[in-house]
Amino acid sequence: MSVLVAFSVTPIGAGEDVGEFVAEAVRVVRASGLPNRTDAMFTMIEGEDWNQVMDVIKGAVAAVEARCGRVSLVLKADIREGGGGRLDAKVATVERYLM
C-alpha cells in the first residue's frame, strides 16, 4: 500500500509571520526519513501505511502545538494499493504531458 498525504499545519493566534512555527513541523517530517516535499502551501509525505504517515503528522502538529496553544490542520490523502514513489511519479506524469 502507498499513502500520500498533503497537509498544512497553521498556528492560530501567532500573528502573520508563522514560518518559525511551520519549520518546527517540517523538521519533524524530515527527521522521519519518509519521502517528503514542502512547498509554499503544503508539506507532502509518503509512506507504506496509514499509521506510519499519521504518526509523523501527529508529531508535526504536536511540535507546533508546543509553541502555540491552538493549531489548524488541513489534510488531503491518497491511499492506494501498490508501491511507493508516487511523490515524484505523479509530477513526472504531468510533466510528460506538458512537453
N, C-alpha and C positions, 0 to 999 in steps of 0.2 A: 504494500500500500504506500502511497505517496500523499503527504499532506502539505499543501502550500497555503500559507496564511499571510495576508497583508493586514497589518494593524497599525494603529496610531494611538499613542498614549499622550494625553494632554493634562498638565496640572491645571486645576481650576483655582482661581484666586491668586495666582502667582504673578500677575501682570502680563504685559505683552511679550517680553523677552524670556522665552521658555527654553532656549537652546541648551542651557546648562542642565535643566531637568531632563530633557529628551536625551541628552548624551548619556545620562545615567542608565536609561532604558536600553539604549543601543549598546552600551558597554556589556550589559548582561547578555544580550543576544550574541554579540561577537564572542564572548567567553564560552558560550555553549558549544562552539565548534560546528554547529549546523550551518549549512549553506544559507547565506543571508545577503540582503542588499537594502540599503537605506537611500531614499530619495527625499525630495522636499516635503512630501506629504505622508508617506508611509514607510514602514520597515517591513520587508518580506522575509519570511523564514520558511525553510523546507525541511521536513523530517519524514521518518518512516512510519510514524503512527501519531494519532491524535494526542495522546497523553504526553509524548515526548515534546511536541511543539507547544502544547498548552502549558506545560511546566515552565518553559522558557518565557512565555508571555506573562505568566503569573509572576515570575521573578522580575521581569521588566516593570510591570505595574507596581510591584512592591518597592522597587528601587526609587521610583518617582514618589510614591505614597510616603516613603520615609522622610521626604523633604517637603511634602505638601500634603495637607490633610484631605484633599479631595482630588480625585483623578477621573478623567473621562477616557473610556476605551472604545475605539471603533475597530471592528474586526470583520474581515471577509475571508472565507476559507474555500478551498477547492480540494476535496477529498476524493481520491481516485485509486483504483486498483492499478498495479504496475509499479515500475521502478521510479527512482528519483530523477534528478537532473532537469526537472521542468522549470526551475527558476531561470535557467538560461535557454532551454529549448523553446519555451513559449515565445520569447522575444526573438529568437533566431527565425522562427517560422514567419512572424510578421515582417521581419527584415527581408526575408527571401521574396515576399510578395511586393515589397517596395522597390526592388531592383528592376 
